[in-house]
Amino acid sequence: MRLFISLIIVVFFSNPIKAQNEENTVKETPKVELHGALRYNYKLASWKDSSKERGGDFGYDMFAISPKAYFKGLTLDVEYRLYAVEFGSGLLRRGDITYSFNDNNYIKVGLTKVPFGIEPYNSHSYYLGMGYYMGLEDDYDMGVRFSHQDETFEYQIAFFKNSEEMLFGDKSQQSNKRYSYDVIGVNRETNQINGKLVYKINRKQFKHRIGGSAMYGGLYNSDSDKMGNHSALAFHYELTANAFNLKTQVTTFKKNPKNVNATENSIVSLGAYNLDYELASKGELYTIGASYNFPINNRVIDNIQLYNNYAYFDKSKKEFEDSTSNTIGILFHAGNIYSYIEYIIAENQPWFGSEWTKAFSSGNLDTSIKKEQLFNINIGYYF
């Protein structure tokens, strides 16, 4: 009798509950997408004599995995990159969770993009613009960002507790093993507020994006135990007219660290890719870039884009040599393959010259060297 009653309970209670749970499980199954990229570079640099003797070098650039998951109204978006060991090896570029209130409003939490300047990039180049190497373009920090967009306006408000925090010791200096350029060493970025507003004018053939961006935050010095500050302000304009695109931006910034030695306040240390260099604490950055697309749509090539990007970094300290760069390039788009061919002429910029540490501060110590050149071909497969 007890066995019969037990069977009745199993049939009439356990099975329906199990079926209901199974149905709910099916409905709540996360949707996952997997994206990524594999890239190679060919480089020929004017300041590398041995490489010039070999006719340049061709090798590995980067492999990225970018999963995206949707579950219960939330979206997880991650990009993890693998570079060569000397450039940091594995680096988390971004990793945030999005909740959309509706089609016009959403919020992101985690290692998310800092809303500042023209997005997604204030450049057309594979190497991005000079602002990237100053922490003013394609920057990601730890915080929360609210975004609104409609047919006329876009605005974003964000709070970032800090940059990519990896060392949690009370006196730990910030690591340069990161994707985004941030202030590192004895100074660390903290409690940063960002705001951005864009006004859009959309016509049949012309689209205008007129905007302004502002940033203010703290710079905590672990040696002096004092809180400095840093700020930036930018005005930007972007025009799209059929196949033509124009990007212009003016940015002013100040970094006021509270170092133990006040004579060192004219510079800060920036770091990324397992490397670091100096940056002048104050200055203005002027950028302009233009591109034109030629749709091909044949069996091999989908589109060809010609572009030119120019940047000028005017350092406030008169003793410092200013920085310039100009990039002219061609982008070939063929299915999942994007290939950049670029010629860069630069003066006093890290990555594009023989002077590394002081390029963005006092400038190249060898006054006989002015402009330096880099010819680069990047081949990337994106999936």
PEPECOR-V802929 format. One record per run of one state. SS is the DSSP state (H for helix, E for strand, - for the rest). FROM is the first residue (numbers start at 0). LEN is the number of residues. If there is no record, write none. Layout:
# PEPECOR-V802929
ss=SS from=FROM len=LEN
ss=SS from=FROM len=LEN
This chain:
# PEPECOR-V802929
ss=- from=0 len=1
ss=H from=1 len=26
ss=- from=27 len=3
ss=E from=30 len=15
ss=- from=45 len=3
ss=H from=48 len=6
ss=- from=54 len=2
ss=E from=56 len=15
ss=- from=71 len=2
ss=E from=73 len=9
ss=- from=82 len=2
ss=H from=84 len=3
ss=- from=87 len=2
ss=E from=89 len=11
ss=- from=100 len=4
ss=E from=104 len=9
ss=- from=113 len=16
ss=H from=129 len=5
ss=- from=134 len=5
ss=E from=139 len=10
ss=- from=149 len=3
ss=E from=152 len=10
ss=- from=162 len=11
ss=E from=173 len=1
ss=- from=174 len=7
ss=E from=181 len=2
ss=- from=183 len=1
ss=E from=184 len=1
ss=- from=185 len=1
ss=E from=186 len=16
ss=- from=202 len=3
ss=E from=205 len=16
ss=- from=221 len=4
ss=E from=225 len=16
ss=- from=241 len=2
ss=E from=243 len=13
ss=- from=256 len=5
ss=H from=261 len=5
ss=E from=266 len=6
ss=- from=272 len=2
ss=E from=274 len=6
ss=- from=280 len=1
ss=E from=281 len=14
ss=- from=295 len=7
ss=E from=302 len=13
ss=- from=315 len=7
ss=E from=322 len=12
ss=- from=334 len=2
ss=E from=336 len=11
ss=- from=347 len=12
ss=E from=359 len=1
ss=- from=360 len=11
ss=E from=371 len=11
ss=- from=382 len=1
